Amino acid sequence: MSVPPRAVQLNEANAFLKEHPEVLFVDLLIADMNGVVRGKRIDRNSLHKVYEKGINLPASLFALDINGSTVESSGLGLDIGDADRICFPIPNTLCNEPWQKRPTAQLLMTMHELDGRPFFADPREVLRQVVAKFDEMNLTICAAFELEFYLIDQENVNGRPQPPRSPLSGKRPISTQVYLIDDLDEYVDCLQDMLEAAKEQDIPADAIVKESAPAQFEVNLHHTNDAIKACDYALLLKRLIKNIAYDHEMDTTFMAKPYPGQAGNGLHVHISLLDKTTGKNIFTTDDPLENAALRHAIGGVLETMPASMAFLCPNVNSYRRFGAQFYVPNAPSWGIDNRTVAVRVPNGSPDSVRIEHRVAGADANPYLMMSAILAGIHHGLTNKVEPGEPIEGNSYEQLEQSLPNNLRDALRELDDSEVLNKYISPDYIDIFVACKEAELEEFETTISDLEYNWYLHTV
């Protein structure tokens, strides 16, 4: 990933500051392994220096657990003296933060070695390495995310979330009411502000729908012909949603399964491939069964799906989301316009044929999720992997659960995968597995309330 010429960088900074003299601060943002946004806040007068020289941040930023502590077994902490690397701006990501009371802008960054080479453990760089393989095939990746989230009250009950009171009726929602327009009206000011803020930040969020649980919603992002930028949009949209909700005295969660007995939060992605020469979708077809490229892409995704699960579902809570009643597939499967399968080919015009990947949770890091899915697609295309027959009807009644259903098994599958280790640096997989195993160990050694309720006075 080459750093743009300094003059180009400075022109971008100069133009923005001239257009926005009110801006006082700039947030420099970089996403860690968990998709948590970290970074620094600077005064506007320091922006030129950032474009000229970058900023220093420790390499251990990419070896943090979900609580923000360095996982030393990753090798990126004390073993290297917690040494710094240098972060440079990503072009065309400088924009305002509409929710700030004090005018503030934001700028995405990416980490490099001190000699300018991309830093291998930056998830954005992990994805870039996979995308480069499609460039070699003269293919452009077209992608769009669908992001689910819950609005929740700022007041928890015994540490558990609850739906927020409607600003319109004053009531807390209790029913499913999927796609109900009236439920959008209950939170219309907050939801509309999210769409308007996205527009101000050039994030192509084009629709919000009511999802299948109380105060659960989904934001649809419009497709973009840049897989990395599609992930940037998903990452920044999560931050935007959280902050706009705060402005409306509500909170949000992208936790995969915040409520027992209710639907979890998913992160679906739609992917098609365009021929760089003609601009045409290589999946274009009247009959998906007759398009070899589409079949092979799906075949590769299905074959690598078990090994991809740790990237698609990276947390202990991620696996609580699965269940037939919640349309979360638990086996590698595909079908045409079938929402019970893992890979759906939506109905539409022949030139809009695409893959919809339906497994990942909203807690996934979009860069790592996309990396795993694209690795499967490339593997399928280059090895002509056939996906088998599409599932018709209810896949849960036809297929037994076969995907890893817990984080430990998912990490083993990833670690042992010969295919994914060809696409994603084995050194990075080692870091990811080390960090997630550390989280898992802490989780498994923590005594839960349920254990006290069951065992304290009964055994």
Secondary structure, DSSP 8 states (H G I E B T S, - for coil): -----HHHHHHHHHHHHHH-TT--EEEEEEE-TTS-EEEEEEEGGGHHHHHHH-EEEEGGGGGB-TTS-B-GGGSSSGGGTT-EEEEEE-TT--EE-TT-SS-EEEEEEEEE-TTS-B-TT-HHHHHHHHHHHHHHTTEEEEEEEEEEEEEE-SS-BTTB------TTT-----S--TT-HHHHHHTHHHHHHHHHHHHHTT--EEEEEE-SSTTEEEEEE--BS-HHHHHHHHHHHHHHHHHHHHHTT-EEE--S--STTS---BEEEEEEEEETTT--BTT--S-GGG-HHHHHHHHHHHHHHHHHHHHHS-SGGGGGG-BGGGTB--S--EEES-TTSSEEE----GGG--EEE---BTTS-HHHHHHHHHHHHHHHHHHT----S---S-GGGTS---S--SHHHHHHHHHH-TTHHHHS-HHHHHHHHHHHHHHHHHHHTS--HHHHHHHTTT-
